[in-house]
Amino acid sequence: MEKGIIPVKEGEMTAHLLPGLHAAPNAHPMFVHFPIALWLTALLLWLLAVALKRDELFSAGRWLLYLGAAGAVASVASGLVATARMGHEAPGHELVHRHRDLMITTATLGLVVAAAAFVTRERASAGVRAGLLAGLLVTNALMLVGTDRGALLVFGYGIGTAGLTPPEGHHEHAGPDHEEGRAHPGAGPSEASQPGPEPAAHQHETAGHVHGHGAAGHVHEHGASGSVAGEHPHEHSPDHQEADKGHIHAP
């Protein structure tokens, strides 16, 4: 089908609207962050509820626990699908199994804690809340270990990434640091930053003439009277070598 003035095939809609999602090899990255964020926040709320004796904080933490359990189920299911598609020759395959086992254990324990919190929601005594808090604390500890192994798979082995580098020569310029003629930090000298050749031409004036040379700091001044071509005194700066650049004096 067509979208606006740009023709877009139906199968390429995601690539145009959400190119990052289209490039993902599987759906696992879409779900993994939900249990991490929700269960850690639930643990924080339960700790505050016990410390401040606030029932509403415990209730809010319970709802986050439920949502985190749903996210954990989706994460484990999508992770199992991704693992099945990898193949045994993929780099870090043993670590994939370790990560899988840790997260299955974490999700199972989290589901047990969520189920216990649901069953005791109407009669949660101080002892019951302490037990739920301990269970959620262990769940989060296991989750952090498992997610660390998952991060190692991504950043250490490149699992779940295409491993592509930007094409050579592709560079975007934006902002004040990318002005024409300015060199990039750490870059070698470029044509834009190279000074041009020093002009060898100079000017002579007959009366009180001044000689301008390309060498820096070199000026000759001659008075009009008693000036004989080729016989008047010259004062040369140290960086000027007259033998290298000949000049003609007008009479």
TAQUILIN-V697559 format. One record per helix or strand of 2 or more residues. SS is the DSSP state (H for helix, E for strand). FROM is the first residue (numbers start at 1). TO is the last residue. If there is no record, write none. Layout:
SS/FROM/TO + SS/FROM/TO
This chain:
E/2/3 + E/6/7 + H/10/17 + H/19/23 + H/28/52 + H/55/86 + H/93/119 + H/126/157 + E/210/212 + E/219/221
